[in-house]
Amino acid sequence: MHAVIYHNPRCSTSRNALAMIREAGIEPEVIEYLHHPPTRERLAELIAGAGLGVRDAIRAREPAYAELGLDDPGLDDDALLDAMVRHPALIQRPFVQTAHGIRLGRPVERVREILPSA
């Protein structure tokens, strides 16, 4: 089974998701999104595929969130997506995609939903 993880090796949740995928017998394609951010279209696809709204996929604790005024409820999804592509640290992590779907691994147990049954 092919799997992709948008990974930040400094994040314990992301490391745990990667370990979970490997424990399921899958060696995923690992994309360190801080160095290789997804395109705007791919990011929108990940968010929608995970059943989330754009605001659910943004890291509000990142300094850039406040610096860019992203807490403004008047900002639309397009503005938020643009900010996330320009500043990939704003993207929640990890996004995981397998043949069974896409999940944001928060909590990390959500990743199990798209892994093959044991």
N, C-alpha and C positions, 0 to 999 in steps of 0.2 A: 504494500500500500504506500502510495506517495503521500507525504505530509510536508507542510511548510510551517515554520515558526518564525514570526517576526520577534526577534530576540534581543534582549539587552543583557549581556553576561554579568553586569554589575547588579542586576536585580534578582533577589532570591526567589521571587515568584516565577520569574522567567526561567531561572535555572531549574526550579522544581518541575515546571511544565516540560522542559526539555528532557529531564530525567524520566518523567512519566511516559513520554512518547517512546523513549529508548527502551524502557522496561516493557513496553508493549511489543517490542521486537521490530520497531520501525526506526530507521536512520533518516531523520527528516532533513529537508533542505533548510539550512539555518541562515536567515537573513538578519544581519545586525543592522537594524533599521536606522540607528543613529548615523551610521556611515553610508547606508544604502537605503534611503527612505523610499517608501512606496510612492508611486505617482498619485496624483489627486484622484484619478479614476479608480485605481486599485484600492486606495484607502477607503473611498466611498463604498466600494464593493465589499470590503472586509467588514465594515461597520454594518451595512445593510444585511449581509449574509449572517452576521452574528445576532441579528434581530435587535440591534441597538439604535438609539438616536445618536446623532453626532455629539451632542453634549455628554452622553454617557461614555464616549470614547476619548475624552480629553482629560488630561491630567491637570486638575485645578490647583494642585499644590506646587506645580512648577513655577519658578519666578516669572517666566515669560507670560504666564497666564494673566497675572495682575499687571505686569508692565505693558502688555498689549491691550489691556482693557477688555479681555475676553469674558469677564463676568457680566458684561452688559447684556441684559436679556433681550435687547433689541437686535442683537447680531443674529443673522440668519446662518443656516448650515453652510452656505457657500463661503461666508467670511471665516467661519471656524475651520472648515476644511483647508482653506488657503493658508491660515495661520499654522495648522498642523503640518502641512507640507513644507512650509518655510522653516519651521522650528520643530523637527521631529521628536524632540524631548517631550513635546506636549501630547504625543500619542500614547494612550494607555497600552500596557503590555501585559502579557504577550498575546498577540493574535495567532491562532493556530488554525490551519485548514487541512482537512483530510477529505477523502472521498465521501465521508459521512457528514460533512458540513464545516462550518466556521464557528469558532468560539473565541471570546475574549477570556483568557484564563484568570479571571478575578471573580470568585475565588478559583484557585488552580484546579480544583476538582471538576470544574466545568469542562475541562479538556477531556476527561474520561468519556463524556457523552459522545465524542466523535472518534474514539479509538475502537479498534475491533474488540469484541467480547473475548474474555480470557477462556 
